[in-house]
Every structure is written in structure tokens, then in C-alpha cells.
Amino acid sequence: QTLMLELMRGAGASVAVSNWLAQKAAAMNDGRPVRCIHNALNPRDFQLLEDTTLPASLAAKLPARYAILLANIHPYKAQDVAIAAWKKVRRQATDLHLLLTGTGAMEGDLRRQAEELGVDDRVHFLGHVLRPHALKIAQNAMCMIAPSRSEGLPYVGLEAGLVGRPIITSDIGPFLELVTPEKEALVVPVDDANALAAAVLRLDGDVTLRERLAVAMQARIRADFLAPVMAVRYEQVYREVMAADTKTRAGNDKY
């Protein structure tokens, strides 16, 4: 944080990837304004999945029906909440599995948690998966889940729109900048495994809801979260900083 503050104090402009993060940064920086420019997808990503085939070794690991959490393993991604939810999910949707991508120091703890809860036969750790392969797997999921405790602007939400799958998110600020609950996603309280389980089971039992959320999310991403829009916003920031610098230099030349 000390280094970040020094960088911000010397910057011509400061930008954050969500309004929530911009407010946090401004509070750290003595109230100096920090503007928000949301993350975005490259439009070419929508063609990415058309050209992607899963390696046979990876495809063989996939169960017939699953939900997926795309993230590196880290406390703020809340894989432990997802695993806790699966104890309830397993009782009512016996053939629905949970896939976890990524690696991290917590993996051993999470595996033990799954064993202790009796869901280790339904929770699968895929390890590091190349992004095109991870997205291809997500494209075939019943749903995506993102119970994060903290985020900047969550890329996984953008990717739900990319792959056309419904997503369940926690109710942290950055997700609520991206989705309207019940319109583009189901939203549950952070750290609430029971609510997450209930949302998974609700989606699993309602194909119409799954399709409605997926279509709405894809429309949202295409309208507001593509790289050309983001690029224009960054270009405007650069132009403002350059203009201010030119004005300052011109003023200094008078003395």
C-alpha cells in the first residue's frame, strides 16, 4: 500500500477497474479523485471458443454434469465456501459435480475440507488449465459460480457472458457493478454456503432461468464491456494528462 500511494501521488491520473476500488483508492489517497474504467473483453474472444478443442487427457477428467469455479486458489476467491455448499448440493443433485481450476497454497486444505464433508467424490481439482481450455470447459457447465470475498472488476463475470453460461456471484460491490440480481445473475450473500447451495439447486432445476440469465449476461457484456469501449476511455485519460502537462510546461516557460 505504501508503494501504491507513492505511485498515485506522483501520477497525472489514477484509474481503477471498478467504482468500488476507485472509492477505496481515493480514501487511501487523501480523497484525491480516482476514476473508474471497467475491465473488458477482446471482441475476438468470442471466436476463441470456436477454434478450441480440449486435449483428450483433460476431457477425460470431466464429469457429465458440473458447475465450475474459474479462479486461482486463494482465500479471497472463497473456494472453501463453494466446497461447503456442495455438502447440501450433493444431497439433492447427486450427479452434479464441482470443478475447481487453478493452483495455490490452500489446495491441500481444500482437499481435506472436501474429504471431511464427504464431497471429495464430487469436487474435482483440475489444476492449472490454459485459458482457452478453461473457457471451453465452462461453456459446457450447468453454471459458473463466483463466491468471491473481494475482487477488482471480476473477469469471471465477463467470461460468463463470453461463454454464454449463467453465473452465481457473491454480493460484493464489484459484482453488483457488473450484474443486476435476478437479471444477469443470481447473487448470494458473501460467505453464505447455504445460500450458494440453494442458488445452485435453483438453477439446476430451472432450465428457463438458466437460459434467461445467460442471454442477459451476454447482452450486457457485448453492450458495455468490450475492449474498444475501454480503449476510448483510457485514451481520454491519456489526452487529459498530456494536455495538463503541456499547460504546466507552457506556464513554467514564462519564468
Secondary structure as GFF3:
##gff-version 3
##sequence-region A 1 255
A	DSSP	alpha_helix	2	9	.	.	.	ID=ss1
A	DSSP	beta_strand	15	16	.	.	.	ID=ss2
A	DSSP	alpha_helix	19	28	.	.	.	ID=ss3
A	DSSP	beta_strand	35	36	.	.	.	ID=ss4
A	DSSP	alpha_helix	45	48	.	.	.	ID=ss5
A	DSSP	three_ten_helix	49	51	.	.	.	ID=ss6
A	DSSP	alpha_helix	56	59	.	.	.	ID=ss7
A	DSSP	beta_strand	66	69	.	.	.	ID=ss8
A	DSSP	three_ten_helix	75	77	.	.	.	ID=ss9
A	DSSP	alpha_helix	79	92	.	.	.	ID=ss10
A	DSSP	beta_strand	97	101	.	.	.	ID=ss11
A	DSSP	alpha_helix	107	117	.	.	.	ID=ss12
A	DSSP	beta_strand	123	127	.	.	.	ID=ss13
A	DSSP	alpha_helix	131	139	.	.	.	ID=ss14
A	DSSP	beta_strand	143	146	.	.	.	ID=ss15
A	DSSP	alpha_helix	155	163	.	.	.	ID=ss16
A	DSSP	beta_strand	167	170	.	.	.	ID=ss17
A	DSSP	alpha_helix	173	178	.	.	.	ID=ss18
A	DSSP	beta_strand	186	188	.	.	.	ID=ss19
A	DSSP	alpha_helix	193	204	.	.	.	ID=ss20
A	DSSP	alpha_helix	207	224	.	.	.	ID=ss21
A	DSSP	alpha_helix	227	252	.	.	.	ID=ss22
###
